[in-house]
Amino acid sequence: MNNRLKVLRAERDWSQAHLAEQLGVSRQTINALETGRYDPSLPLAFKIARLFALPIEAIFISD
């Protein structure tokens, strides 16, 4: 699954650590999400969508 997480984070000038803190996950989790090595759980995907005020489909793109 591809995602726009890195772009959305960069638009807000947030570090991976800042985003991780906002979501209650590790910076390594953010890195794994951004590089496509990890697909988020449904609850985490909803948290991300709420944080960016976007629908999940606007952040995560099915391959």
N, C-alpha and C positions, 0 to 999 in steps of 0.2 A: 504494500500500500504506500503510495506516495503522499506527501503532505507539503503544505506551504508554511510550516511552522518557522523555519529559519527566516523566511522573508517577512512574515508577520512580526517576528521578534525584532528583526533588524529595523523595520519601519518605526518601531517604538523605542529604538536604541536601548534595548534590554540585553543584558548578558544572559548566557545560559544559566548562570547561578541565580540571577534575579528571577527568571522565569520559573526555575525549579523551586525556589522559595515560595513563590506565589501559588504554585500547584501542590506543594507538599511532597515533592519527589526529589531525587538526587540530580545533580548536574549531569551525571553519567546517563541517567534516564533521558534527559533532554537531548543529549548528544546522540544517543541510540535512536531516538525518535526522528531526529533531523536527518540522520544518515540512512534511515530505512532499515536499520537492523532490529527494530522493535516496533511492533504495532501496539497501540495503547489499549488498555482495557476500556470497556464501555464507560464506566464511571470517570476514568481519566479523560477520555475523549469529550465527555460532556463538560467536565471542569475547564478544559482548554477552550471549548466553544464559548462557554459563559465568560471566561476571562477576556477573550477577544471580541465578544459580542457579535459572533458570527454563527451561522448554522454549521453543524459538523461537516456537511457536504462541501462547504466553502473552504475548509481546512484540509480535510482528508479526501484523497482522490483514489478510487479503486483502480487497480492496474488493468 
